Amino acid sequence: MALALVGRKAIAAHPNDVEAALTAYEVALFPRTEPFYAEAHDMLNLMIGDNAPSGFLDLFTAADQAE
């Protein structure tokens, strides 16, 4: 719902310029999604990074030991 409001505001601010409206929408969205990109990057690094697959396996081993 909040994303729709951001999109509506972007379109209202740029009613005759679709590209400008999309740019405004994306600029408003980026700060909201940035933490998810960081987490995804960390997980990707565990799966295919220099220490793969050991880092990924360590993640599961640590979870098992915590229980």
N, C-alpha and C positions, 0 to 999 in steps of 0.2 A: 504494500500500500504506500509506504514512504517513497519507494522508487518511482511509482506512478506520479506522485506529487512532484518529485524532482523533475521528471520528464515533462510534466505539464507546465511547470514554471519555465523550463528551458524553451519550450515551444512558444509560450506566451512572450518571452523576452525576444525571440527571433522568429516572428510569425512568417516571414517571407524568405527565410534562409535556413533550409533544412540542415546543411552542413554546420552552420554556426550553432544551431539548436543541439545537434548531436555532440558537438565539441563541448558545449556548456554542460550537457548531461554527463558526459564522460569525466570532465574535470570535477564535477560535484561528486561523482561516484568513487573516484580513485581513493580519496582518504578513507572511505568506508571499507574498501576491499583490501587495502594495503596489508593489514595484519594477516589475512588469509593467504596472500601471496608469499609472505615470509614463512608461514607454516608449511605451505606446499613446497617451497624451495628446500626447506630443511628435510622434509620427507623424501623428496627426490634425491637429495644428496645422500641420504641413508641407503637408498635403493640402488643408485647407479654412480655414486661418487667414488672417490679414490679408495675408500675403505669398504666398498661394497663387496660382498653382501654381509661382511662381518658387522658393520654398524647396524644394519637392519635386524640381523639375528640378535645382536646385543639388546636391541629395543624389546624384543619379546622375552629374552632371558631375564631382563630387569623386571618386566611386568610379572613374570612367574615368581620371581624371588620376593616381590612385594606382597604377594598374597599369602 
